[in-house]
Amino acid sequence: MNFLDLFAGGGGLSEGFLRNGFEPITHIELDKNACKTLETRSAYYYLKRNNMLQLYRRYQKSYNETDDVREREREILLSHIPQGILEPVLNIEISKKTLPEIFDKIDQRLNVVGQEDVDIVIGGPPCQAYSLVGRARDENNMENDPRNYLYKLYIRFLNRYHPKSFVFENVPGILTAFNGNLFRNIQAYMKRVGYNIEAHKIDAKDLGVLQSRKRIIIIGWRKDLKFTYPIFEPVISDYTVNDILNDLPKLRAGENYREFTYRKSVNKCLLKTKIRNKDDIVTHHISRNHTKRDLEIYRLALDKWNREKARIKYTDLPEYLKTHKNQTSFLDRFKVVAGDKKYSHTIVAHISRDGHHYIHPDITQNRSLTVREAARIQSFPDDYFFEGPRTANFVQIGNAVPPLMAEKIALWFKETFARIC
């Protein structure tokens, strides 16, 4: 079974399909750092299959080195990988202008790997234009944003390759954008090119992720196939968010952990969620610097949460800590990750700008989340290596489909394909 990955990002959705044995035809992504992450992940899977993970561990340990050293180590890593393993990653914008080139490269890939058909297309166009927050902040309600119409390009892939099925992932706001007209258009276009479709809101926490993350998952299948939309039995978690954070070394603001070892041994939660195994090492665990003002606000937010299980509002702050004139909207600018709850609030790409919405639950550390902690809340495993600077890492994580969620969706496809195809 194979898949075509559109608007691939850092690979959260494709990770779920890779875990279930699907082979990538092509990952298509505009962001250069995300493409490098996808290449590195491809290298990981190749080395794992060939019992050569010691080479991958060596590269992971270059994380704390200079950019030049890390780049040299990456070249050494990739020198052990056959070129065909890395070719599926295509760093290009999906647009009307580039479609002929993209189609040509996909056709070449299909020929190289000896495949005639695409089994499944996965992906979701950038969601900012559909998000409720994005529309609220834009004076034109995002009506002029060209990303509103990227779904038409997604459908061009369906029309050309006629896959058995597809997964189109996006934010809940896609259902209500432009009074629902946009979603009605999406449905009409998908049906017109030969697919039955259903769309449902799925929360990642119901699929085993320790994070509440509501997404619209549109699943379509060719009209000649007898599919029905999957029914996912909710996963009842016995764990809390602290169970995926507490084994990591403690850090204060501005500290970098350089030893690669864990503070505690692996626990059942980490094993069950596939976040950590017994051979993993710690990377991407560097905490941001914060101003004294921010640290004081963090302490107040943590104290209120620990005492009252209540979120601090901007209007609750002492006057000397306030810097914004707006005291009527976006009052939850500072938010503690609920370590003692069964799931965190949603990790979004805004975490790349500041960590105010993602304050670590341990008051003795008093800081925002590191890249590795945010990745864990998204259910990325510790052996997942994110390329690029820290801001790029956060963007890749915040925009991703949680791998554990993707894995459950991909497993359903694997079982369904085995039954009917």
FENFENGI-V856106 format. One record per pair of residues at least 6 apart in sequence whose C-alpha atoms are under 8 Angstrom apart, sorted by the first residue. I is the first residue (numbers start at 1). GAP is how many residues later the second one is. D is the distance in Angstrom with one decimal. If there is no record, write none. Layout:
i->I gap->GAP d->D
i->I gap->GAP d->D
This chain:
i->1 gap->20 d->7.5
i->1 gap->21 d->5.1
i->1 gap->22 d->6.3
i->1 gap->118 d->6.2
i->2 gap->20 d->5.0
i->2 gap->21 d->4.5
i->2 gap->22 d->5.6
i->2 gap->23 d->6.4
i->2 gap->116 d->6.3
i->2 gap->117 d->5.5
i->2 gap->118 d->6.7
i->3 gap->19 d->6.6
i->3 gap->20 d->6.3
i->3 gap->21 d->5.1
i->3 gap->22 d->5.8
i->3 gap->23 d->7.6
i->3 gap->115 d->6.2
i->3 gap->116 d->5.8
i->3 gap->117 d->4.8
i->3 gap->118 d->5.5
i->3 gap->119 d->7.0
i->4 gap->20 d->6.1
i->4 gap->21 d->5.4
i->4 gap->22 d->5.4
i->4 gap->23 d->6.4
i->4 gap->114 d->7.0
i->4 gap->116 d->6.4
i->4 gap->117 d->4.7
i->4 gap->118 d->6.2
i->5 gap->9 d->6.9
i->5 gap->19 d->7.4
i->5 gap->20 d->7.9
i->5 gap->21 d->6.1
i->5 gap->22 d->4.6
i->5 gap->23 d->6.2
i->5 gap->116 d->6.1
i->5 gap->117 d->5.0
i->5 gap->118 d->5.7
i->6 gap->21 d->6.2
i->6 gap->22 d->5.1
i->6 gap->23 d->6.9
i->6 gap->115 d->7.4
i->6 gap->116 d->6.2
i->6 gap->117 d->4.8
i->6 gap->118 d->7.0
i->6 gap->119 d->7.8
i->6 gap->148 d->7.5
i->7 gap->20 d->7.8
i->7 gap->21 d->5.8
i->7 gap->22 d->5.0
i->7 gap->23 d->7.4
i->7 gap->87 d->7.9
i->7 gap->116 d->5.8
i->7 gap->117 d->6.1
i->7 gap->118 d->5.8
i->7 gap->119 d->7.4
i->8 gap->6 d->7.5
i->8 gap->19 d->5.9
i->8 gap->20 d->5.8
i->8 gap->21 d->5.3
i->8 gap->115 d->6.2
i->8 gap->116 d->7.9
i->9 gap->20 d->6.0
i->9 gap->22 d->7.3
i->9 gap->25 d->5.6
i->9 gap->26 d->7.4
i->9 gap->387 d->6.2
i->9 gap->390 d->7.3
i->9 gap->391 d->6.8
i->10 gap->24 d->4.7
i->10 gap->25 d->7.0
i->10 gap->27 d->6.0
i->10 gap->28 d->6.2
i->10 gap->376 d->7.7
i->10 gap->386 d->5.1
i->10 gap->387 d->7.1
i->10 gap->390 d->6.7
i->11 gap->23 d->7.9
i->11 gap->26 d->7.8
i->11 gap->27 d->6.2
i->11 gap->389 d->7.1
i->12 gap->368 d->7.5
i->12 gap->388 d->5.2
i->12 gap->389 d->5.0
i->12 gap->390 d->5.6
i->12 gap->391 d->4.9
i->12 gap->394 d->7.2
i->13 gap->109 d->7.7
i->13 gap->110 d->7.2
i->13 gap->387 d->7.1
i->13 gap->388 d->5.2
i->13 gap->389 d->6.9
i->13 gap->390 d->5.9
i->13 gap->393 d->5.2
i->13 gap->394 d->7.9
i->14 gap->108 d->7.8
i->14 gap->389 d->7.8
i->14 gap->392 d->7.4
i->15 gap->388 d->5.7
i->15 gap->391 d->7.2
i->15 gap->392 d->7.2
i->16 gap->387 d->5.2
i->16 gap->388 d->6.6
i->16 gap->389 d->7.4
i->16 gap->390 d->4.4
i->16 gap->391 d->3.6
i->16 gap->392 d->7.3
i->16 gap->393 d->7.6
i->16 gap->394 d->6.0
i->17 gap->6 d->8.0
i->17 gap->389 d->7.0
i->17 gap->390 d->6.2
i->17 gap->393 d->5.1
i->17 gap->394 d->7.7
i->18 gap->6 d->7.8
i->19 gap->388 d->6.8
i->20 gap->387 d->7.1
i->20 gap->390 d->6.5
i->20 gap->391 d->6.2
i->20 gap->394 d->7.0
i->24 gap->64 d->6.7
i->25 gap->63 d->5.8
i->25 gap->81 d->7.2
i->25 gap->84 d->6.5
i->25 gap->85 d->6.8
i->25 gap->93 d->7.9
i->26 gap->61 d->7.7
i->26 gap->62 d->4.1
i->26 gap->63 d->5.8
i->26 gap->64 d->6.8
i->26 gap->80 d->6.6
i->26 gap->83 d->7.6
i->27 gap->11 d->8.0
i->27 gap->61 d->5.7
i->27 gap->62 d->4.7
i->27 gap->63 d->5.9
i->28 gap->61 d->6.2
i->28 gap->62 d->4.8
i->28 gap->63 d->6.1
i->28 gap->64 d->6.6
i->28 gap->65 d->7.8
i->28 gap->66 d->7.7
i->29 gap->6 d->6.4
i->29 gap->60 d->7.7
i->29 gap->61 d->6.4
i->29 gap->62 d->5.3
i->29 gap->63 d->5.9
i->29 gap->64 d->6.6
i->29 gap->65 d->7.8
i->30 gap->61 d->5.4
i->30 gap->62 d->4.8
i->30 gap->63 d->4.7
i->30 gap->64 d->7.5
i->31 gap->60 d->7.0
i->31 gap->61 d->8.0
i->32 gap->59 d->6.4
i->33 gap->354 d->5.6
i->33 gap->355 d->5.2
i->33 gap->359 d->6.9
i->34 gap->352 d->7.7
i->34 gap->353 d->6.8
i->34 gap->354 d->7.9
i->34 gap->358 d->7.9
i->34 gap->362 d->6.6
i->35 gap->54 d->6.4
i->35 gap->55 d->7.4
i->35 gap->56 d->6.2
i->36 gap->351 d->6.0
i->36 gap->352 d->8.0
i->37 gap->348 d->6.7
i->37 gap->349 d->5.3
i->37 gap->350 d->5.0
i->38 gap->51 d->6.8
i->39 gap->47 d->5.7
i->39 gap->50 d->6.6
i->40 gap->345 d->7.1
i->41 gap->343 d->6.9
i->41 gap->344 d->7.2
i->42 gap->43 d->6.6
i->42 gap->44 d->6.5
i->43 gap->13 d->8.0
i->43 gap->34 d->7.9
i->43 gap->35 d->6.9
i->43 gap->38 d->6.3
i->43 gap->42 d->7.4
i->43 gap->43 d->7.5
i->44 gap->9 d->7.3
i->44 gap->12 d->6.5
i->46 gap->35 d->7.2
i->46 gap->39 d->7.5
i->47 gap->6 d->5.3
i->47 gap->8 d->7.7
i->47 gap->9 d->7.3
i->47 gap->34 d->7.9
i->55 gap->22 d->6.5
i->56 gap->21 d->6.9
i->59 gap->11 d->7.6
i->59 gap->14 d->5.8
i->59 gap->15 d->6.4
i->59 gap->18 d->6.6
i->60 gap->223 d->7.0
i->60 gap->325 d->7.2
i->61 gap->199 d->7.5
i->61 gap->222 d->7.6
i->62 gap->7 d->7.1
i->62 gap->8 d->5.3
i->62 gap->11 d->6.9
i->63 gap->7 d->6.6
i->63 gap->220 d->6.7
i->63 gap->221 d->7.3
i->64 gap->194 d->6.5
i->88 gap->21 d->7.6
i->92 gap->6 d->7.9
i->94 gap->8 d->8.0
i->94 gap->59 d->7.3
i->95 gap->58 d->7.0
i->96 gap->57 d->7.3
i->110 gap->6 d->6.3
i->110 gap->7 d->7.6
i->117 gap->44 d->7.0
i->117 gap->45 d->8.0
i->117 gap->46 d->7.0
i->118 gap->43 d->6.3
i->118 gap->44 d->7.3
i->118 gap->45 d->5.0
i->118 gap->46 d->7.4
i->119 gap->44 d->4.9
i->119 gap->45 d->5.2
i->119 gap->46 d->6.7
i->120 gap->43 d->5.2
i->120 gap->44 d->5.9
i->120 gap->45 d->5.0
i->120 gap->46 d->5.1
i->120 gap->47 d->7.7
i->121 gap->37 d->7.6
i->121 gap->42 d->6.7
i->121 gap->44 d->6.7
i->121 gap->45 d->4.6
i->121 gap->46 d->6.4
i->122 gap->44 d->5.6
i->122 gap->45 d->4.7
i->122 gap->46 d->6.1
i->123 gap->44 d->6.4
i->123 gap->45 d->5.4
i->123 gap->46 d->6.1
i->124 gap->44 d->5.2
i->124 gap->45 d->4.6
i->124 gap->46 d->5.7
i->125 gap->22 d->7.6
i->125 gap->25 d->6.2
i->125 gap->26 d->6.6
i->125 gap->29 d->7.9
i->125 gap->44 d->7.9
i->125 gap->45 d->7.3
i->126 gap->21 d->6.9
i->126 gap->44 d->8.0
i->127 gap->20 d->8.0
i->127 gap->43 d->6.1
i->127 gap->44 d->6.3
i->128 gap->6 d->5.8
i->129 gap->6 d->6.9
i->129 gap->13 d->5.8
i->129 gap->16 d->6.4
i->129 gap->18 d->6.1
i->129 gap->19 d->5.8
i->130 gap->12 d->7.9
i->130 gap->18 d->7.0
i->130 gap->41 d->6.9
i->130 gap->43 d->5.3
i->130 gap->44 d->5.0
i->130 gap->47 d->6.1
i->131 gap->40 d->6.3
i->131 gap->41 d->7.4
i->131 gap->42 d->5.0
i->131 gap->43 d->7.0
i->132 gap->41 d->5.6
i->134 gap->7 d->7.8
i->134 gap->8 d->7.2
i->135 gap->6 d->4.4
i->135 gap->7 d->5.4
i->143 gap->35 d->7.9
i->151 gap->35 d->7.0
i->152 gap->34 d->7.8
i->152 gap->37 d->7.8
i->155 gap->34 d->7.3
i->155 gap->35 d->6.6
i->155 gap->38 d->7.8
i->158 gap->35 d->7.3
i->159 gap->34 d->5.7
i->162 gap->60 d->7.7
i->163 gap->59 d->7.4
i->164 gap->57 d->5.8
i->164 gap->58 d->5.5
i->164 gap->61 d->7.6
i->165 gap->54 d->7.3
i->165 gap->55 d->5.4
i->165 gap->56 d->4.2
i->165 gap->57 d->6.2
i->166 gap->53 d->5.7
i->166 gap->54 d->5.3
i->166 gap->55 d->6.6
i->167 gap->50 d->6.8
i->167 gap->51 d->5.8
i->167 gap->52 d->4.8
i->167 gap->53 d->6.7
i->168 gap->49 d->5.9
i->168 gap->50 d->4.9
i->168 gap->51 d->6.4
i->169 gap->46 d->6.9
i->169 gap->47 d->5.8
i->169 gap->48 d->4.8
i->169 gap->49 d->6.2
i->170 gap->45 d->5.8
i->170 gap->46 d->5.3
i->170 gap->47 d->6.7
i->171 gap->43 d->7.2
i->171 gap->44 d->4.9
i->171 gap->45 d->5.7
i->172 gap->29 d->7.0
i->172 gap->42 d->7.0
i->172 gap->43 d->5.6
i->172 gap->44 d->5.4
i->174 gap->6 d->7.9
i->174 gap->8 d->7.4
i->174 gap->9 d->6.4
i->174 gap->42 d->7.9
i->175 gap->7 d->7.5
i->175 gap->8 d->5.5
i->176 gap->6 d->7.8
i->176 gap->7 d->7.4
i->177 gap->6 d->7.4
i->187 gap->10 d->7.4
i->190 gap->6 d->7.7
i->190 gap->7 d->7.5
i->190 gap->30 d->8.0
i->191 gap->6 d->7.3
i->194 gap->28 d->5.9
i->194 gap->29 d->6.0
i->195 gap->25 d->5.8
i->195 gap->26 d->5.3
i->195 gap->27 d->4.5
i->195 gap->28 d->5.3
i->196 gap->24 d->5.5
i->196 gap->25 d->5.5
i->196 gap->26 d->6.3
i->196 gap->27 d->5.8
i->197 gap->21 d->6.8
i->197 gap->22 d->5.7
i->197 gap->23 d->4.1
i->197 gap->24 d->6.5
i->198 gap->20 d->5.7
i->198 gap->21 d->5.7
i->198 gap->22 d->6.5
i->198 gap->31 d->6.6
i->199 gap->17 d->6.5
i->199 gap->18 d->5.6
i->199 gap->19 d->4.2
i->199 gap->20 d->6.4
i->200 gap->16 d->5.6
i->200 gap->17 d->5.7
i->200 gap->18 d->6.6
i->201 gap->13 d->6.5
i->201 gap->14 d->5.5
i->201 gap->15 d->4.5
i->201 gap->16 d->6.3
i->202 gap->12 d->5.6
i->202 gap->13 d->5.4
i->202 gap->14 d->6.2
i->202 gap->15 d->6.8
i->203 gap->9 d->6.1
i->203 gap->10 d->5.2
i->203 gap->11 d->4.2
i->203 gap->12 d->6.3
i->204 gap->6 d->7.8
i->204 gap->7 d->6.5
i->204 gap->8 d->5.9
i->204 gap->9 d->5.1
i->204 gap->10 d->6.4
i->204 gap->11 d->7.8
i->204 gap->198 d->7.4
i->204 gap->201 d->5.8
i->205 gap->6 d->5.3
i->205 gap->7 d->5.1
i->205 gap->8 d->6.8
i->205 gap->30 d->7.6
i->205 gap->138 d->6.8
i->206 gap->27 d->7.8
i->206 gap->28 d->4.6
i->206 gap->29 d->5.2
i->206 gap->30 d->7.4
i->207 gap->25 d->7.6
i->207 gap->26 d->7.9
i->207 gap->27 d->6.1
i->207 gap->28 d->5.5
i->207 gap->197 d->7.3
i->207 gap->198 d->5.6
i->207 gap->201 d->7.0
i->208 gap->27 d->5.4
i->208 gap->28 d->7.5
i->208 gap->29 d->6.8
i->208 gap->65 d->7.3
i->208 gap->196 d->6.9
i->208 gap->197 d->7.2
i->209 gap->64 d->7.6
i->209 gap->134 d->7.5
i->209 gap->168 d->7.4
i->209 gap->169 d->7.0
i->209 gap->170 d->6.2
i->209 gap->193 d->7.3
i->209 gap->195 d->6.3
i->209 gap->196 d->6.8
i->210 gap->30 d->7.3
i->210 gap->31 d->6.2
i->210 gap->132 d->6.2
i->210 gap->133 d->4.2
i->210 gap->134 d->6.1
i->210 gap->167 d->6.1
i->210 gap->168 d->7.7
i->210 gap->169 d->7.6
i->211 gap->131 d->7.9
i->211 gap->132 d->4.3
i->211 gap->133 d->4.4
i->211 gap->134 d->5.8
i->211 gap->135 d->6.2
i->211 gap->136 d->8.0
i->211 gap->166 d->6.3
i->211 gap->167 d->7.0
i->212 gap->131 d->6.1
i->212 gap->132 d->6.1
i->212 gap->133 d->5.4
i->212 gap->134 d->5.6
i->213 gap->132 d->7.3
i->213 gap->133 d->5.2
i->213 gap->134 d->7.9
i->219 gap->10 d->6.9
i->221 gap->6 d->6.5
i->225 gap->195 d->7.9
i->226 gap->194 d->7.6
i->227 gap->189 d->7.9
i->230 gap->182 d->7.0
i->237 gap->105 d->6.8
i->238 gap->104 d->7.5
i->239 gap->30 d->6.6
i->239 gap->103 d->5.9
i->240 gap->99 d->6.4
i->240 gap->100 d->5.6
i->240 gap->101 d->5.2
i->240 gap->102 d->4.2
i->240 gap->103 d->6.5
i->241 gap->97 d->6.9
i->241 gap->98 d->4.6
i->241 gap->99 d->6.3
i->241 gap->100 d->6.2
i->241 gap->101 d->5.9
i->241 gap->102 d->5.8
i->241 gap->103 d->6.6
i->241 gap->136 d->7.6
i->242 gap->97 d->4.6
i->242 gap->98 d->6.2
i->243 gap->24 d->7.7
i->243 gap->26 d->6.4
i->243 gap->27 d->7.4
i->244 gap->25 d->6.9
i->244 gap->26 d->6.1
i->244 gap->132 d->6.8
i->244 gap->133 d->7.4
i->245 gap->128 d->6.6
i->245 gap->131 d->7.9
i->246 gap->17 d->7.9
i->246 gap->18 d->7.6
i->247 gap->15 d->6.0
i->247 gap->16 d->5.1
i->247 gap->17 d->4.5
i->247 gap->18 d->6.8
i->247 gap->19 d->7.2
i->248 gap->14 d->5.4
i->248 gap->15 d->5.5
i->248 gap->16 d->7.2
i->248 gap->34 d->7.7
i->249 gap->8 d->7.4
i->249 gap->13 d->6.1
i->249 gap->14 d->5.0
i->250 gap->13 d->7.9
i->250 gap->115 d->6.6
i->251 gap->6 d->7.5
i->251 gap->35 d->7.9
i->251 gap->36 d->6.8
i->251 gap->114 d->5.8
i->252 gap->35 d->7.1
i->252 gap->112 d->8.0
i->252 gap->113 d->4.9
i->252 gap->114 d->6.5
i->252 gap->115 d->6.5
i->253 gap->34 d->5.5
i->253 gap->35 d->5.7
i->253 gap->36 d->5.2
i->253 gap->37 d->6.3
i->253 gap->112 d->7.3
i->253 gap->113 d->7.0
i->253 gap->114 d->5.3
i->253 gap->115 d->7.8
i->254 gap->32 d->7.2
i->254 gap->33 d->5.1
i->254 gap->34 d->4.8
i->254 gap->35 d->4.1
i->254 gap->36 d->7.2
i->255 gap->31 d->6.0
i->255 gap->32 d->5.4
i->255 gap->33 d->7.4
i->255 gap->34 d->7.9
i->256 gap->29 d->6.6
i->256 gap->30 d->4.3
i->256 gap->31 d->6.4
i->257 gap->28 d->6.0
i->257 gap->29 d->6.1
i->259 gap->23 d->7.8
i->260 gap->21 d->5.1
i->260 gap->22 d->4.3
i->260 gap->23 d->6.3
i->261 gap->20 d->5.8
i->261 gap->21 d->5.8
i->262 gap->19 d->7.3
i->262 gap->20 d->6.6
i->266 gap->10 d->7.0
i->266 gap->11 d->7.0
i->266 gap->12 d->6.7
i->270 gap->6 d->5.4
i->270 gap->7 d->7.6
i->271 gap->6 d->6.1
i->273 gap->106 d->7.0
i->273 gap->131 d->7.1
i->274 gap->105 d->7.8
i->274 gap->107 d->6.2
i->275 gap->101 d->6.5
i->275 gap->104 d->6.2
i->275 gap->105 d->6.1
i->275 gap->106 d->3.9
i->275 gap->107 d->5.8
i->276 gap->105 d->5.9
i->276 gap->106 d->5.6
i->276 gap->107 d->7.7
i->280 gap->102 d->6.5
i->280 gap->103 d->6.4
i->281 gap->101 d->7.2
i->281 gap->102 d->7.5
i->282 gap->100 d->7.0
i->283 gap->89 d->6.9
i->283 gap->99 d->7.6
i->283 gap->102 d->8.0
i->284 gap->86 d->7.1
i->284 gap->87 d->5.5
i->284 gap->88 d->5.2
i->285 gap->85 d->5.5
i->285 gap->86 d->6.2
i->285 gap->87 d->5.5
i->285 gap->88 d->7.6
i->286 gap->84 d->5.7
i->286 gap->85 d->7.3
i->287 gap->80 d->7.3
i->287 gap->81 d->7.1
i->287 gap->82 d->6.9
i->287 gap->83 d->5.2
i->288 gap->79 d->7.4
i->288 gap->80 d->7.0
i->288 gap->82 d->7.3
i->290 gap->77 d->7.4
i->293 gap->28 d->6.5
i->295 gap->71 d->6.7
i->295 gap->72 d->7.0
i->297 gap->20 d->7.6
i->297 gap->24 d->7.4
i->297 gap->37 d->7.9
i->298 gap->36 d->7.4
i->298 gap->58 d->7.9
i->298 gap->61 d->6.8
i->298 gap->68 d->6.5
i->298 gap->69 d->7.2
i->299 gap->64 d->6.8
i->299 gap->67 d->6.6
i->300 gap->12 d->7.8
i->301 gap->10 d->6.9
i->301 gap->11 d->5.4
i->301 gap->33 d->7.1
i->301 gap->34 d->7.0
i->301 gap->35 d->6.7
i->302 gap->34 d->6.4
i->302 gap->57 d->8.0
i->302 gap->59 d->6.9
i->302 gap->61 d->6.3
i->303 gap->60 d->7.9
i->304 gap->6 d->6.1
i->304 gap->7 d->6.9
i->304 gap->8 d->6.6
i->305 gap->6 d->6.0
i->305 gap->7 d->7.7
i->305 gap->31 d->7.3
i->311 gap->21 d->7.5
i->311 gap->24 d->6.6
i->311 gap->25 d->7.5
i->312 gap->20 d->6.9
i->312 gap->22 d->7.0
i->312 gap->23 d->7.2
i->313 gap->18 d->5.2
i->313 gap->19 d->5.4
i->313 gap->20 d->7.5
i->313 gap->21 d->7.5
i->314 gap->8 d->7.7
i->314 gap->13 d->6.9
i->314 gap->17 d->4.9
i->314 gap->18 d->6.4
i->314 gap->19 d->6.7
i->314 gap->20 d->7.6
i->315 gap->12 d->6.3
i->315 gap->16 d->7.0
i->332 gap->25 d->7.8
i->333 gap->23 d->6.4
i->333 gap->24 d->6.1
i->334 gap->22 d->4.8
i->334 gap->23 d->4.9
i->334 gap->24 d->7.6
i->334 gap->25 d->7.5
i->335 gap->21 d->6.4
i->335 gap->22 d->4.4
i->335 gap->23 d->5.8
i->335 gap->24 d->6.1
i->336 gap->21 d->6.8
i->336 gap->22 d->5.7
i->336 gap->23 d->4.5
i->336 gap->24 d->6.3
i->336 gap->25 d->6.1
i->337 gap->7 d->5.9
i->337 gap->8 d->6.9
i->337 gap->21 d->5.7
i->337 gap->22 d->5.7
i->337 gap->23 d->5.9
i->337 gap->24 d->5.6
i->338 gap->6 d->5.7
i->338 gap->7 d->7.7
i->338 gap->23 d->6.3
i->339 gap->22 d->5.4
i->344 gap->33 d->7.3
i->347 gap->27 d->7.2
i->347 gap->30 d->7.7
i->347 gap->31 d->7.2
i->347 gap->50 d->7.9
i->347 gap->51 d->5.4
i->348 gap->47 d->7.8
i->348 gap->49 d->7.7
i->348 gap->50 d->4.0
i->348 gap->51 d->6.2
i->349 gap->45 d->6.3
i->349 gap->46 d->4.6
i->349 gap->47 d->7.4
i->349 gap->48 d->7.1
i->349 gap->49 d->4.0
i->349 gap->50 d->5.6
i->350 gap->45 d->7.4
i->350 gap->48 d->7.4
i->351 gap->6 d->7.3
i->351 gap->7 d->7.4
i->351 gap->43 d->6.2
i->351 gap->44 d->7.4
i->351 gap->47 d->7.1
i->352 gap->38 d->7.7
i->352 gap->39 d->4.8
i->352 gap->40 d->7.2
i->352 gap->41 d->7.9
i->352 gap->42 d->5.0
i->352 gap->43 d->5.8
i->353 gap->38 d->7.3
i->355 gap->13 d->5.0
i->355 gap->14 d->6.8
i->356 gap->12 d->6.7
i->358 gap->10 d->5.5
i->358 gap->11 d->6.0
i->359 gap->7 d->7.4
i->359 gap->8 d->5.8
i->359 gap->9 d->4.2
i->359 gap->10 d->6.2
i->360 gap->6 d->6.5
i->360 gap->7 d->5.8
i->360 gap->8 d->5.2
i->360 gap->9 d->5.5
i->371 gap->19 d->7.2
i->371 gap->22 d->6.8
i->371 gap->23 d->6.3
i->372 gap->10 d->7.4
i->374 gap->20 d->7.8
i->374 gap->23 d->7.2
i->375 gap->6 d->7.6
i->375 gap->22 d->6.0
i->376 gap->6 d->7.5
i->378 gap->19 d->7.1
i->378 gap->22 d->7.9
i->378 gap->23 d->7.8
i->378 gap->24 d->5.0
i->378 gap->25 d->7.4
i->379 gap->23 d->5.6
i->379 gap->24 d->6.0
i->379 gap->25 d->5.9
i->380 gap->22 d->6.9
i->380 gap->23 d->6.1
i->380 gap->24 d->7.8
i->386 gap->7 d->5.7
i->386 gap->10 d->8.0
i->387 gap->6 d->6.7
